[in-house]
Amino acid sequence: MPDRIELKLILNPAPQTDAEELDRLTRQLRRDILNLEVEDVRLPEAGEVTAGAKGSYLEVGALLITLLVSSGAVPPLIELIRSLLTHHSLRSATLEIDGDKLEVQGLSAREQRELIEAWMSRHRLILTADK
């Protein structure tokens, strides 16, 4: 398995969220994620997120995050996403690795933690020591 992994993050807006607001939230989240232990966070071109899509425009509401498998950056990333969901008009956010998706949304804390831990273990992503 590789030492680095690329996550796709897609923000799923609430119906009342317009494209401008979604773009603003995405760019703010990118800046916040860069403060975590990640190697890179970029706004992908549409074809990088949606298989078969053509064009060179940026995909609004999506980020590609590159990190070391052993960095421990995923738990803080998920907490950052949860905070964003709590304070902004978003339905959910989806993290994806090689087609395996984790949707972060309004589940109970215990249910969400169990889903996150199972998803992370499938990809050898380490959990924080205070688990």
N, C-alpha and C positions, 0 to 999 in steps of 0.2 A: 504494500500500500504506500502511496505517496506521503511525504512529510508535510506537504502543503495541500490545502483543500480550498475549493472555491464554492462559496455559498451564493445562491441567488436569493435575494430578499425582494418580495413583491408586496407592496402595501395595497390592501383592498379597501378602497374608500367607501364611506357611507354614501347613499344616493345624493345627499345634498352637497357633497364635496365637489367643487369644480376643479378643472385641470390646473389652474393657476395655484390654488391652495395645495393640491397634491404635489405639485412640483416644488413649492416652498417647503413643505414638510419633508419631502425626499432629500432635498439639498441640506436642510438642517440636520436630518438624521445622518447623512453622510459625514458632516463635520463632527457630530458627536461620536460616531463610530470610529473615526480616525484617532480619537483620543484613547481608544481601547488598544489592546495588544494585537493589532492586525497589521498585515503587510501593505494592503492596498484596498481602497474602496472607490469604485468608479461607477459612473452612470453608463449603463450599457446601451449599445445601439439596439434597436428593436429586434433585429435578427438574432442577437445573442440570447435573448430571453424567450422569444417565441420561435420554435422550430419552423422553418419554411418561410418566415416573414422576410420581406425584401425592403431595402431602403437603408438610409444611413441616419435617420433621425433617432433621437434618444427616446428610450422607453420611459414614459412618465410613471413615477411610482415604483421604480425598480432600481436595485443596486446590485453590483457584483462585488463580493467581499472575499479577499484572499487572506488566508491566515495559516499559521502552522498548526498542525493537528494537535500538538502538545501545548499550545499557547495558553489554554484556559480562557480564551476570549469569548467563547460561546455563551456561558452563563451570564456574564455582564451584558452581552449583546441582547440576549433574550429579555433581561430586566429592562434595558433601554427601550426595547420594542413595546413591552407591556406598559411602561410609563407613557410612551407616545400614544398608545391605544386608549389609555385612561383619560388623557388630557386633550385629545383631538378627535375630529369626526372621521374615524376610521372603523370599519367593521372588524377587520382582522389583518394579520400580516402572515405571509407564508415564507418560510425558509426552505430551500431546496438544495439537496446535494445529489447529483446523478439521478434525478427523477424521484428521489425519496423526499416527500414533502412533510413538513411540520407546520401546522396552522396554529398560530398563537392568537387566542381569542378569549372570550369571557367564560372559560371553564372555571370550576373551583380551583383553588390553589393546589390542592392535592392531585386532582385529575391532570391539571396542566403539568405539574412537576413529573408525574409518572410518564406522561407522553414525551416530555422533553428528555428525560433520562433514557428512555428506550430508544429514541431517535438518535441521541448523541452516542450511545453505546454501539449502535449499528455502524457508526462511522469513526470509531476509535477517538472521539473527541473527549478530552478529559473533563471531569467534573471538578469543581472547586473543592478544596480541602475541607471547607466548613459544611459540607453536605449533610 
